[in-house]
Amino acid sequence: MRNRRAALASLAGAASLALTLSACGQNSEGSSEGGGGTIGIALPTQGSERWVTEGKSVVKDLQTKGYEAKLVYGEDDPKNQVSQIQDLIKQGVDALIIAAIDNKSLNGVLQQAADAQIPVISYDRLILGTKNVDYYVSFDNEQVGRLQARYIIDKLGLEDGKGPFNIELFAGSPDDNNTKYFFDGAMALLQPYLDSKQLVVQSGQTKLTQVTTLRWDGPTAQKRMNDILAETYGSKEVDAVLSPYDGISLGVLSALKADGYGSGSKPLPIITGQDAELPSVKSIIAGEQSQTIYKDVRELAEVAADMAEDILNDRTPRLNNRRAYNNGVKSVPAYLLQPTSVDKTNYDLVLVAGGYYTAAELK
């Protein structure tokens, strides 16, 4: 099977390709004339700007290499994603790139992939509890949390002994393995200030199990923030919010503004974020959300496409971490990219000069 795929891939070299990306409901496909084999791509949802961007990028990168790309979106339904991956296996794809909705729900379908000798790349989110994951490509997710925490520490002047300040903690979806990495990275830096009482969580909700946000949902985060403000704060004010993702950040921001934050006498707290989504970048420029973590998903898509091509040509993919990412069954060899902290001071240099957004898009 591997030799057959390598032979198919060798035909891809000089093909002239036309990018075709069509969408129908939850599914979209790109096709090529290159005959270099077919890669199935299963992503979580079209409801998040980042996944739409990444889907287009992965398809384009694969087609440029001469592969047909079959892209599907599970729309945050784990059962739907399993069904979609089963369909891709039945269609005879040569490799799978999967960003799991629920990182523990794919064991059965990945066994089907293994039985069909289809290699699997775990994309952005590590798939847990199965030996049938060949490689992992993502960003340094603990570093994401550290950058968020460092921003809070610096802006509050905690290293200079300032405080105490009130902080509330939010985390991502409990079924996403990245949630733990983000939270652990942040808490490694914040915990000493919680221990010294320079930072105080008035709600008392400090454990990961208490602060997760199912499906990374902004309205869910907004409701939780509303409840915290109503039940805990009274005359006290929130000084900082650790938020792991822009959609959550905007939900938190809505709750705070509804409670009167953002006026001259009640300033908005420091609010972190992640993914540099357009609404959040505009919010940062407007002086509302404070910070986001930029992860150039174009680079991640390129690494995933390169990895798929290497696998199908019997080459060892480029790796920079072989042991740190254990999924409970095996250490999954990985390639990790580095994230960048973005706020009002550097968004133009990082996002506009870097070609991620145009100046017009940010107006």
C-alpha angles and dihedrals in degrees: 000000000000091000090050090052092048089053091050091049092052089063092061100076109100102018117138109227137200115203111231117178115173126173128209118172108305096345133077130172138195119202133194139191093223099098091215097134133272129278121198116214120195115188130177107242147341087219091085120069093219095059092050090051092047094047091055092045096050092047092049094047093049093047090050087058092051102260132128111236124207109195124191133175120210094201091225093299110125094198090051091052092051089052091048092051090048088054091050090051091050089050088059102243114183096222139003130225108194133184100188123225090198110020094206099047100074103070095103097045092045089055086056088052091050091049088054090047092242112152118225130216114196104219121210093321118065113234110227137213101021137096089209097088114099103185142000127216122187146114125283093273098187087055088056089060093044092053091051092049093045090054091054092046093051097044094048093044093233094155088057090057097255120151165002096229131174117239134177123204129221128180136186132260116318091226093056114087091209089067092073093047093051093047096044091049092052096043093050086069100032100045096077089057091048089051092050092045093239083121119041126190100208093190090056089227104135106133119095091237089058098050107041121122115214112237090355087276118180097206090051089053090046092054092048091050090048090053093048092051093047096045103036118020112054104152093356122096134221113240101182141009122201102214120175099201139030095239090055090045092057091048090052090046091054091053092048094049090049087055092054101266116143096052123114093258095043110039122196115261125241106280122190127200146169141231100037091245113186098248091051094047088052089048090052091050088050091054098250113100106041107208145356136193113242116213112179098227090186088068092046091052090050092051091050092050091048090049093052091049092049092050093051091049094050092249125135107247122237107274136179102175122043105164114023098080108068114172094197094269105047143357104259114216108239148189114211128194125204124249127220130219113233130190138149092293099059110018091104093053096042104035106025101034088041090057097240093118133009120234088246092057091056095054 
